[in-house]
Each structure stands twice: as C-alpha cells, then as structure tokens.
Amino acid sequence: MPNITLYFLQTSRAIRTAWLLEELGLDYNLEFSERQNGVGPPAFKEAIRKAGNPLGKSPTIVVDGVTVSESGTITEYLCEKYDSSSRLTPKDPATRVQVLQWIHAAEATFLLHSLAILYMQWFSPERVKDSGDLATMQQAASKNVVNDFDWLESELQKGKGKFLVGDHVTAADCMMSFSAQWILEKGLGTQGKKWPTVEEWIKTCEATETWKKAVQKTGHKL
C-alpha cells in the first residue's frame, strides 16, 4: 500500500479527495485543521508549504514522497495510479469524457461562477452595497449559477443511473458533489430556485458507505 498523507482543511474541497481515497480502498494519514476566522490557520498553511505546495492550500496530498495539489489534479492522479479496474474513470472514450467533463466543471464552471458572487459580497466597498449596485451585479452573475444547475438537473434526469455517469460512483461524483452541496448550502446565486433531482443525487452520494467513511474519518461538515 502506498504511503499517503492528506492535508484536510475543514469545510473544503478536501472532502473530494477523502471520498475518492475511500472509493479506491486506500488508507491514508490525515493532517486535519479547523478553520480560524473562516480561513486556514497560518501554521497549517505553513505545514502544507513544507510538504511541497507553495500556496499552502488544501487539499494537498503526498503519495510516497510525491506532492500533488489542486483537487482535480489529485483526482486524475489517484485514478490513473490506483483505479486499476477503471471504475472511477472508465476506459470507454465516450463515458470517460463525460467523467472528465464533470471533474473540470466542478471548479471551472460551478465554483467559478458561485465564488464570483461570494467575492462580490466580501470585497465590495460599502458605497457599492449602499447604492444597490452590488445587488444588481449579483443578480446578473446569478444567471450563470442558475444555468449551471439547470444543466446539472437536466443531465441527471437524462442519465441512465442514479449517479452522474451511470449506476455507480465515479470520479465525476467525487468532484461535483461538494460543489453542488456548498453552493446550495450558501445559496450563492441560486435565486431561491430548487433542483429536486440534484438534491436527490446529493442524498444518494451521502448515502454511500464510502462517503460516510470519509466524513467519519475527517469530521467534514459544511
């Protein structure tokens, strides 16, 4: 078995990696930190830098001395190295490209659009908030988030299984579930709209034994 250490910041993308490791049946050492004032503590960030990630960001993993960061890269790396049955990243080109699409959409589409709204809320000057311009900007940016979730809802409805790509968990679910859960929990750009198929899919992911093991080991919470 490989020697794996996962640097896990509470309420972060690191749950993607923990769930994936459980799906792969890989044991791992956990370096865990709660947030302080909403962010990673300086000492934890410094530990990650010393482990080989100059940004000090979570998730970061170290696998037999090799440091890997960015949750999408970690996902592809672990699957290429340890998913010998190609269950999580199927060999069939048409199915594989679907999985890869969701791996990258989790960050480059869903979180990109929602974080734009969060940063508006955090960093807009008071005069922008008081003038109503912030609300106008958030309304405009929310269209992207709603479109994203409409797309996810449609794809889940068209799918032939209860997960994103078929009847079993793939790397697509491991990456996308946190994005969807977090955005819905925070209500970032959702405009009060509901996506029942997305919500049912999230429950299905959370009902898997591997998800439960990941949560139990890491203490993950939103």
Secondary structure as a PSIPRED ss2 file (coil, helix, strand):
# PSIPRED VFORMAT (PSIPRED V4.0)

   1 M C   1.000  0.000  0.000
   2 P C   1.000  0.000  0.000
   3 N C   1.000  0.000  0.000
   4 I E   0.000  0.000  1.000
   5 T E   0.000  0.000  1.000
   6 L E   0.000  0.000  1.000
   7 Y E   0.000  0.000  1.000
   8 F E   0.000  0.000  1.000
   9 L E   0.000  0.000  1.000
  10 Q C   1.000  0.000  0.000
  11 T C   1.000  0.000  0.000
  12 S C   1.000  0.000  0.000
  13 R C   1.000  0.000  0.000
  14 A H   0.000  1.000  0.000
  15 I H   0.000  1.000  0.000
  16 R H   0.000  1.000  0.000
  17 T H   0.000  1.000  0.000
  18 A H   0.000  1.000  0.000
  19 W H   0.000  1.000  0.000
  20 L H   0.000  1.000  0.000
  21 L H   0.000  1.000  0.000
  22 E H   0.000  1.000  0.000
  23 E H   0.000  1.000  0.000
  24 L H   0.000  1.000  0.000
  25 G C   1.000  0.000  0.000
  26 L C   1.000  0.000  0.000
  27 D C   1.000  0.000  0.000
  28 Y C   1.000  0.000  0.000
  29 N E   0.000  0.000  1.000
  30 L E   0.000  0.000  1.000
  31 E E   0.000  0.000  1.000
  32 F E   0.000  0.000  1.000
  33 S E   0.000  0.000  1.000
  34 E C   1.000  0.000  0.000
  35 R C   1.000  0.000  0.000
  36 Q E   0.000  0.000  1.000
  37 N C   1.000  0.000  0.000
  38 G C   1.000  0.000  0.000
  39 V E   0.000  0.000  1.000
  40 G C   1.000  0.000  0.000
  41 P C   1.000  0.000  0.000
  42 P H   0.000  1.000  0.000
  43 A H   0.000  1.000  0.000
  44 F H   0.000  1.000  0.000
  45 K H   0.000  1.000  0.000
  46 E H   0.000  1.000  0.000
  47 A H   0.000  1.000  0.000
  48 I H   0.000  1.000  0.000
  49 R H   0.000  1.000  0.000
  50 K H   0.000  1.000  0.000
  51 A H   0.000  1.000  0.000
  52 G C   1.000  0.000  0.000
  53 N C   1.000  0.000  0.000
  54 P C   1.000  0.000  0.000
  55 L C   1.000  0.000  0.000
  56 G C   1.000  0.000  0.000
  57 K C   1.000  0.000  0.000
  58 S C   1.000  0.000  0.000
  59 P C   1.000  0.000  0.000
  60 T E   0.000  0.000  1.000
  61 I E   0.000  0.000  1.000
  62 V E   0.000  0.000  1.000
  63 V E   0.000  0.000  1.000
  64 D C   1.000  0.000  0.000
  65 G C   1.000  0.000  0.000
  66 V E   0.000  0.000  1.000
  67 T E   0.000  0.000  1.000
  68 V E   0.000  0.000  1.000
  69 S E   0.000  0.000  1.000
  70 E C   1.000  0.000  0.000
  71 S H   0.000  1.000  0.000
  72 G H   0.000  1.000  0.000
  73 T H   0.000  1.000  0.000
  74 I H   0.000  1.000  0.000
  75 T H   0.000  1.000  0.000
  76 E H   0.000  1.000  0.000
  77 Y H   0.000  1.000  0.000
  78 L H   0.000  1.000  0.000
  79 C H   0.000  1.000  0.000
  80 E H   0.000  1.000  0.000
  81 K H   0.000  1.000  0.000
  82 Y H   0.000  1.000  0.000
  83 D C   1.000  0.000  0.000
  84 S C   1.000  0.000  0.000
  85 S C   1.000  0.000  0.000
  86 S C   1.000  0.000  0.000
  87 R C   1.000  0.000  0.000
  88 L C   1.000  0.000  0.000
  89 T C   1.000  0.000  0.000
  90 P C   1.000  0.000  0.000
  91 K C   1.000  0.000  0.000
  92 D C   1.000  0.000  0.000
  93 P H   0.000  1.000  0.000
  94 A H   0.000  1.000  0.000
  95 T H   0.000  1.000  0.000
  96 R H   0.000  1.000  0.000
  97 V H   0.000  1.000  0.000
  98 Q H   0.000  1.000  0.000
  99 V H   0.000  1.000  0.000
 100 L H   0.000  1.000  0.000
 101 Q H   0.000  1.000  0.000
 102 W H   0.000  1.000  0.000
 103 I H   0.000  1.000  0.000
 104 H H   0.000  1.000  0.000
 105 A H   0.000  1.000  0.000
 106 A H   0.000  1.000  0.000
 107 E H   0.000  1.000  0.000
 108 A H   0.000  1.000  0.000
 109 T H   0.000  1.000  0.000
 110 F H   0.000  1.000  0.000
 111 L H   0.000  1.000  0.000
 112 L H   0.000  1.000  0.000
 113 H H   0.000  1.000  0.000
 114 S H   0.000  1.000  0.000
 115 L H   0.000  1.000  0.000
 116 A H   0.000  1.000  0.000
 117 I H   0.000  1.000  0.000
 118 L H   0.000  1.000  0.000
 119 Y H   0.000  1.000  0.000
 120 M H   0.000  1.000  0.000
 121 Q H   0.000  1.000  0.000
 122 W H   0.000  1.000  0.000
 123 F H   0.000  1.000  0.000
 124 S C   1.000  0.000  0.000
 125 P C   1.000  0.000  0.000
 126 E H   0.000  1.000  0.000
 127 R H   0.000  1.000  0.000
 128 V H   0.000  1.000  0.000
 129 K H   0.000  1.000  0.000
 130 D H   0.000  1.000  0.000
 131 S H   0.000  1.000  0.000
 132 G C   1.000  0.000  0.000
 133 D H   0.000  1.000  0.000
 134 L H   0.000  1.000  0.000
 135 A H   0.000  1.000  0.000
 136 T H   0.000  1.000  0.000
 137 M H   0.000  1.000  0.000
 138 Q H   0.000  1.000  0.000
 139 Q H   0.000  1.000  0.000
 140 A H   0.000  1.000  0.000
 141 A H   0.000  1.000  0.000
 142 S H   0.000  1.000  0.000
 143 K H   0.000  1.000  0.000
 144 N H   0.000  1.000  0.000
 145 V H   0.000  1.000  0.000
 146 V H   0.000  1.000  0.000
 147 N H   0.000  1.000  0.000
 148 D H   0.000  1.000  0.000
 149 F H   0.000  1.000  0.000
 150 D H   0.000  1.000  0.000
 151 W H   0.000  1.000  0.000
 152 L H   0.000  1.000  0.000
 153 E H   0.000  1.000  0.000
 154 S H   0.000  1.000  0.000
 155 E H   0.000  1.000  0.000
 156 L H   0.000  1.000  0.000
 157 Q H   0.000  1.000  0.000
 158 K H   0.000  1.000  0.000
 159 G C   1.000  0.000  0.000
 160 K C   1.000  0.000  0.000
 161 G C   1.000  0.000  0.000
 162 K C   1.000  0.000  0.000
 163 F E   0.000  0.000  1.000
 164 L C   1.000  0.000  0.000
 165 V C   1.000  0.000  0.000
 166 G E   0.000  0.000  1.000
 167 D C   1.000  0.000  0.000
 168 H C   1.000  0.000  0.000
 169 V C   1.000  0.000  0.000
 170 T C   1.000  0.000  0.000
 171 A H   0.000  1.000  0.000
 172 A H   0.000  1.000  0.000
 173 D H   0.000  1.000  0.000
 174 C H   0.000  1.000  0.000
 175 M H   0.000  1.000  0.000
 176 M H   0.000  1.000  0.000
 177 S H   0.000  1.000  0.000
 178 F H   0.000  1.000  0.000
 179 S H   0.000  1.000  0.000
 180 A H   0.000  1.000  0.000
 181 Q H   0.000  1.000  0.000
 182 W H   0.000  1.000  0.000
 183 I H   0.000  1.000  0.000
 184 L H   0.000  1.000  0.000
 185 E H   0.000  1.000  0.000
 186 K H   0.000  1.000  0.000
 187 G C   1.000  0.000  0.000
 188 L C   1.000  0.000  0.000
 189 G C   1.000  0.000  0.000
 190 T C   1.000  0.000  0.000
 191 Q C   1.000  0.000  0.000
 192 G C   1.000  0.000  0.000
 193 K C   1.000  0.000  0.000
 194 K C   1.000  0.000  0.000
 195 W C   1.000  0.000  0.000
 196 P H   0.000  1.000  0.000
 197 T H   0.000  1.000  0.000
 198 V H   0.000  1.000  0.000
 199 E H   0.000  1.000  0.000
 200 E H   0.000  1.000  0.000
 201 W H   0.000  1.000  0.000
 202 I H   0.000  1.000  0.000
 203 K H   0.000  1.000  0.000
 204 T H   0.000  1.000  0.000
 205 C H   0.000  1.000  0.000
 206 E H   0.000  1.000  0.000
 207 A C   1.000  0.000  0.000
 208 T C   1.000  0.000  0.000
 209 E H   0.000  1.000  0.000
 210 T H   0.000  1.000  0.000
 211 W H   0.000  1.000  0.000
 212 K H   0.000  1.000  0.000
 213 K H   0.000  1.000  0.000
 214 A H   0.000  1.000  0.000
 215 V H   0.000  1.000  0.000
 216 Q H   0.000  1.000  0.000
 217 K H   0.000  1.000  0.000
 218 T H   0.000  1.000  0.000
 219 G C   1.000  0.000  0.000
 220 H C   1.000  0.000  0.000
 221 K C   1.000  0.000  0.000
 222 L C   1.000  0.000  0.000
